[in-house]
Amino acid sequence: DVSSPKHGKVDPANMPHVGGNMWAGGTGGRDTAGLGGKGGPYRLDAGHRVYQVSQAEKDAVPEEVKRAAREMAEKAFKQRLKEIQMSEYDAATYERFSGAVRRQVQSLRIILDNLQ
């Protein structure tokens, strides 16, 4: 069961963590920032293979936990904008322009990776 969203502990060795309720950047777990889990406040990619929980499990997360996760994500987003000296307007403008070329940038990354 999910209880309350949190960032989670950072593994200094960056080992892959699957499932559970402890590690930031893990996959398929609950309550912590990571990928493929449920109830976490935001996505956090530590560069490991992603294990996905079912959509039914995600849908079963209580609304109060979802609300707390959204609030935590919004707070972290605003803090990050402050750290990089960017306003919410700047972020929205960046996202608008970035989104328009996202597919082309991804294609270029694939081409460059293959050339390397």
C-alpha positions as semicolon CSV with decimal commas, in nm:
position;residue;x (nm);y (nm);z (nm)
1;D;0,000;0,000;0,000
2;V;0,102;0,360;-0,054
3;S;0,122;0,592;0,245
4;S;0,282;0,928;0,169
5;P;0,508;1,054;-0,110
6;K;0,873;1,130;-0,042
7;H;1,196;1,182;-0,232
8;G;1,363;0,874;-0,083
9;K;1,722;0,795;0,008
10;V;1,994;0,847;-0,252
11;D;2,212;0,541;-0,306
12;P;2,573;0,668;-0,324
13;A;2,668;0,362;-0,533
14;N;2,370;0,419;-0,770
15;M;2,274;0,052;-0,755
16;P;1,946;-0,046;-0,925
17;H;1,655;-0,076;-0,682
18;V;1,333;-0,250;-0,786
19;G;1,019;-0,227;-0,575
20;G;1,010;-0,120;-0,215
21;N;0,961;0,212;-0,047
22;M;1,306;0,350;0,022
23;W;1,527;0,455;-0,270
24;A;1,510;0,767;-0,488
25;G;1,547;0,676;-0,854
26;G;1,428;0,318;-0,810
27;T;1,173;0,152;-1,037
28;G;0,843;-0,022;-0,976
29;G;0,820;0,083;-0,613
30;R;0,587;0,301;-0,412
31;D;0,590;0,644;-0,246
32;T;0,938;0,747;-0,365
33;A;1,060;0,952;-0,661
34;G;1,148;0,711;-0,939
35;L;1,006;0,545;-1,250
36;G;0,741;0,281;-1,305
37;G;0,604;0,287;-0,952
38;K;0,301;0,432;-0,780
39;G;0,237;0,715;-0,537
40;G;0,572;0,888;-0,583
41;P;0,590;1,267;-0,604
42;Y;0,775;1,293;-0,935
43;R;0,971;1,096;-1,193
44;L;1,340;1,046;-1,122
45;D;1,558;0,847;-1,361
46;A;1,873;0,695;-1,213
47;G;1,960;0,532;-1,546
48;H;1,849;0,176;-1,473
49;R;1,607;-0,062;-1,645
50;V;1,249;0,039;-1,563
51;Y;1,007;-0,209;-1,406
52;Q;0,648;-0,092;-1,439
53;V;0,363;-0,160;-1,196
54;S;0,022;-0,223;-1,353
55;Q;-0,217;0,059;-1,436
56;A;-0,470;-0,101;-1,199
57;E;-0,223;-0,057;-0,910
58;K;-0,164;0,306;-1,007
59;D;-0,539;0,368;-1,028
60;A;-0,583;0,226;-0,676
61;V;-0,365;0,496;-0,516
62;P;-0,587;0,696;-0,276
63;E;-0,676;1,047;-0,389
64;E;-0,517;1,208;-0,081
65;V;-0,183;1,042;-0,168
66;K;-0,213;1,160;-0,530
67;R;-0,288;1,512;-0,408
68;A;0,010;1,510;-0,168
69;A;0,236;1,380;-0,449
70;R;0,120;1,660;-0,682
71;E;0,184;1,922;-0,414
72;M;0,530;1,783;-0,345
73;A;0,611;1,775;-0,718
74;E;0,497;2,136;-0,759
75;K;0,711;2,245;-0,464
76;A;1,017;2,061;-0,605
77;F;0,954;2,214;-0,949
78;K;0,937;2,567;-0,809
79;Q;1,250;2,507;-0,602
80;R;1,438;2,383;-0,910
81;L;1,326;2,687;-1,109
82;K;1,455;2,909;-0,829
83;E;1,790;2,726;-0,828
84;I;1,838;2,783;-1,201
85;Q;1,700;3,138;-1,182
86;M;1,408;3,068;-1,413
87;S;1,052;3,196;-1,377
88;E;0,742;2,985;-1,434
89;Y;0,681;3,193;-1,748
90;D;1,033;3,109;-1,870
91;A;0,973;2,740;-1,803
92;A;0,643;2,743;-1,994
93;T;0,807;2,925;-2,286
94;Y;1,099;2,680;-2,288
95;E;0,857;2,385;-2,281
96;R;0,656;2,530;-2,570
97;F;0,966;2,570;-2,791
98;S;1,126;2,246;-2,672
99;G;0,810;2,048;-2,733
100;A;0,792;2,172;-3,090
101;V;1,130;2,015;-3,176
102;R;1,139;1,723;-2,930
103;R;1,094;1,454;-3,195
104;Q;1,365;1,602;-3,419
105;V;1,608;1,634;-3,128
106;Q;1,547;1,270;-3,031
107;S;1,610;1,160;-3,391
108;L;1,932;1,360;-3,401
109;R;2,047;1,205;-3,072
110;I;1,990;0,856;-3,214
111;I;2,185;0,942;-3,530
112;L;2,475;1,090;-3,330
113;D;2,483;0,790;-3,091
114;N;2,501;0,555;-3,391
115;L;2,781;0,757;-3,545
116;Q;2,986;0,733;-3,226
